[in-house]
Amino acid sequence: MDNLVSYEYQTISISPAGIRIKGDDVSEKLADLLNKKSNELGKKKWRIISILPSLQSEGAVAKLLITLERIIEKN
């Protein structure tokens, strides 16, 4: 049983600062923020397993809820 893999999980929310929802397409801002955060957390061995919209306003997604996992290193 020594070769069982254990994981830890983390859930975060992201949204671009200073956005106005009504009439704004924030897709590019969210994509840029998601890329930045994904690469930042990937360097710490986290990987995204789920992305869900957590705030919608006027038909636009303004905030994302991201669930990550990484392998727990055994010493």
C-alpha positions as CSV (number, residue, x, y, z in Angstrom):
1,M,0.0,0.0,0.0
2,D,3.0,2.3,0.0
3,N,2.4,3.3,-3.6
4,L,-1.1,4.8,-3.1
5,V,-1.2,8.4,-4.3
6,S,-2.7,11.1,-2.0
7,Y,-4.0,14.5,-3.2
8,E,-4.8,17.8,-1.6
9,Y,-7.4,20.2,-3.0
10,Q,-7.8,24.0,-3.0
11,T,-10.7,26.1,-4.3
12,I,-10.2,29.8,-5.2
13,S,-12.3,32.5,-6.9
14,I,-10.9,35.0,-9.4
15,S,-12.3,38.1,-11.0
16,P,-10.6,40.9,-12.8
17,A,-10.3,44.1,-10.7
18,G,-12.2,47.2,-11.8
19,I,-14.7,45.6,-14.1
20,R,-18.1,47.0,-14.9
21,I,-20.5,44.3,-15.9
22,K,-23.2,46.1,-17.8
23,G,-22.2,46.1,-21.4
24,D,-18.6,45.0,-20.8
25,D,-17.2,41.8,-22.4
26,V,-14.8,40.7,-19.7
27,S,-13.8,37.4,-21.5
28,E,-10.3,38.6,-22.4
29,K,-9.7,40.0,-18.9
30,L,-10.9,36.7,-17.3
31,A,-8.8,34.6,-19.8
32,D,-5.7,36.7,-19.0
33,L,-6.2,36.4,-15.3
34,L,-6.9,32.7,-15.6
35,N,-3.7,32.1,-17.6
36,K,-1.6,34.1,-15.1
37,K,-3.1,32.3,-12.1
38,S,-2.9,28.9,-13.7
39,N,0.8,29.3,-14.5
40,E,1.5,30.7,-11.1
41,L,-0.1,27.8,-9.3
42,G,1.2,25.3,-11.8
43,K,4.8,26.2,-10.7
44,K,3.7,25.1,-7.3
45,K,2.5,21.7,-8.7
46,W,-1.3,22.6,-8.6
47,R,-3.4,21.6,-11.6
48,I,-6.9,22.8,-12.4
49,I,-9.6,20.1,-12.3
50,S,-12.7,22.3,-12.5
51,I,-13.8,25.8,-13.5
52,L,-17.3,27.1,-12.8
53,P,-18.9,30.5,-13.2
54,S,-19.7,31.8,-9.7
55,L,-21.0,35.3,-10.4
56,Q,-23.1,36.3,-13.4
57,S,-24.5,39.7,-14.0
58,E,-26.3,41.0,-17.1
59,G,-25.5,37.7,-18.8
60,A,-21.8,38.0,-18.4
61,V,-19.5,35.9,-16.2
62,A,-17.7,38.1,-13.7
63,K,-16.1,35.6,-11.4
64,L,-14.8,32.1,-11.7
65,L,-14.6,29.4,-9.0
66,I,-11.5,27.2,-9.7
67,T,-10.8,23.8,-8.0
68,L,-7.2,22.6,-8.0
69,E,-5.4,19.5,-6.9
70,R,-1.8,18.4,-6.4
71,I,-0.1,15.2,-5.3
72,I,1.0,15.2,-1.6
73,E,4.7,14.5,-1.6
74,K,5.7,11.6,0.7
75,N,9.0,11.9,2.5
